Amino acid sequence: MTNTSVQRVVLGEVEVIRVVEWHGPFLPTTGLVPDAPAEVWRDNEDWLAPDHWEPGSDRAVLAVQSWVLRSEGRTVLIDTGVGKGRERPGSPPFHHWRSDLPALLANAGVDPREVDVVVNTHLHVDHVGGNTVAADGEWVPAFPRARYLIPAADDRFFGPDNAYGNGAQADGRAVYEDSVAPVHRAGQAVLWENEYRIDEHLTLEAAPGHTPGSSVLRLASGHDRAVFVGDLLHSPVQLLDPSCNSAACLAPEQAAASRGRVLHRAADERELLVPAHFGGAGAVEVRRGNGGLTLGPWASFGPQ
């Protein structure tokens, strides 16, 4: 199943635009969140299916999507997806991916030449591919006037000095060389550690574990709060039990600690939780209940 759509909501003084490249069944649940037992999926089928789980195939339903924030007169893009036509033989679902992020953004009224800031929450294959486009036989930044905010810990880990992650990703060298290195060569990369304030409403914070530099972006404007958490979660079942890691978490104990910290804070501060890959409504409020965390209302994004 494929689905390209644009949805919007306004949080305080910040407009949030959701750009969905793809939405459908992806990996088997045991391959995505191996720590989540089968009964958790079955016991919650009434709300997990069909937006987050396909019971017949036992595959998790995910989205590949980006988020655009219009804040203080600037355009901020969170994550750039897989990229178009990339050589990813070690990641079969993403090999020669056909999506075209610049075209999808244009459909949302976002001109790539007007993007001021690109945030890579981390440097996995499905979060940086749209950083660049092909031009005259080489890869160049897709957003020519943007600052690309890249977690320094991930740049060190996945860059050449650490041998492209020492095999942590099958296509690690290709991902870095076609999607990250060109941004450095263009002088548009900004490496940051611990915390980075984008503007009055938007702040990046480190949340390591999934990767060494995994990060979240917090939005606080007026009475509204949201946190864009990248791959801190891949499925809502991880919200029910924050100790459950995805199969792609490089440091499982650290990832679980970051997840628990961010989720409990989201519940306490009524932050809208916005993961990178949730299908359906794409974002949800978090509540405390029954001695742990529960799901609150799902987001209400309006159509383009």
C-alpha positions, -999 to 999 in steps of 0.1 A, spaced: 0 0 0 14 34 -9 0 68 2 13 102 -5 -5 129 14 -1 163 30 -17 172 63 -14 203 86 -19 215 121 -10 247 140 6 244 174 9 277 191 27 299 165 42 270 146 26 254 116 33 217 113 31 200 79 31 162 76 45 149 43 39 112 39 59 94 12 47 59 19 25 41 43 19 3 45 29 -31 60 66 -34 65 85 -58 86 71 -88 106 65 -77 142 92 -100 155 117 -84 131 108 -48 140 102 -50 178 115 -84 189 110 -77 226 72 -72 222 54 -105 227 28 -117 203 0 -114 228 6 -76 231 -3 -72 195 -33 -95 197 -46 -80 229 -45 -45 213 -57 -55 178 -88 -33 181 -67 -1 178 -34 -14 163 -51 -26 132 -51 -15 105 -30 17 110 -2 0 129 -5 -37 124 -17 -61 97 -29 -92 117 -31 -115 87 6 -112 78 17 -102 113 36 -72 98 39 -39 114 24 -10 94 48 20 92 51 53 73 80 70 57 74 107 62 90 141 69 77 170 90 79 206 80 78 233 107 71 270 99 84 288 128 95 325 133 94 331 95 117 301 88 111 267 73 125 237 92 125 202 77 127 172 100 143 141 83 144 135 46 134 99 40 151 73 19 160 94 -12 153 87 -49 170 59 -68 197 52 -42 219 21 -43 210 2 -12 215 -35 -19 219 -42 18 185 -27 26 162 -43 0 130 -23 9 150 9 2 170 -2 -29 162 21 -58 134 38 -38 111 57 -61 98 85 -39 107 121 -48 108 143 -17 113 176 -35 82 170 -55 62 160 -24 74 191 -7 64 212 -37 29 197 -35 28 209 2 38 244 -9 74 240 3 100 251 -22 133 233 -15 152 266 -21 133 282 8 141 256 34 163 272 61 171 243 84 172 205 78 172 184 109 185 148 107 173 132 139 200 105 133 219 92 103 200 60 94 193 52 58 156 62 59 163 96 75 190 112 53 184 100 18 166 132 7 194 154 20 209 154 -15 199 152 -52 218 141 -83 232 170 -104 257 166 -133 267 132 -121 273 140 -85 253 144 -53 246 179 -40 225 193 -12 188 192 -21 182 224 0 209 248 -12 205 275 14 197 253 44 218 246 75 218 208 80 218 201 118 235 167 122 242 150 156 280 151 160 280 116 177 263 101 147 286 119 122 316 104 140 301 70 142 288 67 107 316 88 90 348 75 75 369 80 107 349 51 123 349 31 90 312 40 83 299 26 115 320 -6 113 292 -24 95 263 -13 117 244 -6 85 249 -29 55 249 2 33 266 25 58 294 37 34 269 45 6 245 63 29 272 85 43 289 92 10 258 101 -11 237 117 16 259 132 43 294 139 29 281 162 1 265 184 28 299 187 45 316 195 12 291 222 5 299 238 39 262 234 50 267 208 79 263 220 115 274 194 140 259 197 175 261 179 209 238 176 239 214 205 230 208 230 202 183 258 202 169 265 167 146 293 177 123 305 205 100 275 199 123 247 188 151 229 206 171 198 197 181 174 225 202 143 225 184 110 231 211 84 224 207 46 221 190 39 188 222 54 174 249 72 193 236 106 182 198 99 181 179 131 190 145 146 196 131 180 187 109 197 212 83 223 202 70 247 228 48 275 216 20 292 236 2 265 255 11 238 229 38 212 233 51 185 209 82 163 207 94 149 174 112 117 185 127 102 153 132 65 158 128 65 196 97 44 188 87 26 157 54 12 170 28 22 196 34 -11 214 67 5 226 47 32 243 29 5 263 62 -10 273 91 15 269 117 -12 276 109 -28 242 136 -18 216 135 -20 179 158 -45 162 178 -15 149 187 0 183 225 -1 185 227 3 223 195 -13 237 198 -4 274 206 32 265 178 34 239 153 21 265 165 47 290 161 75 265 127 62 255 114 60 290 127 95 299 112 112 269 79 94 271 74 101 308 82 137 302 58 138 273 31 125 297 39 150 324 41 180 301 13 170 277 36 169 247 22 155 215 44 126 206 55 126 169 75 95 159 91 93 125 73 61 114 39 60 130 11 53 105 -25 63 109 -28 97 125 10 98 129 11 114 164 -5 107 197 -7 122 232 7 102 261 -10 97 294 -1 80 327 -24 52 338 -25 17 353 9 21 368 25 30 334 19 49 302 -12 48 280 -23 63 248 -43 96 249 -60 112 219 -45 108 184 -35 139 165 -60 157 144 -42 169 112 -62 187 86 -59 179 49 -39 201 25 
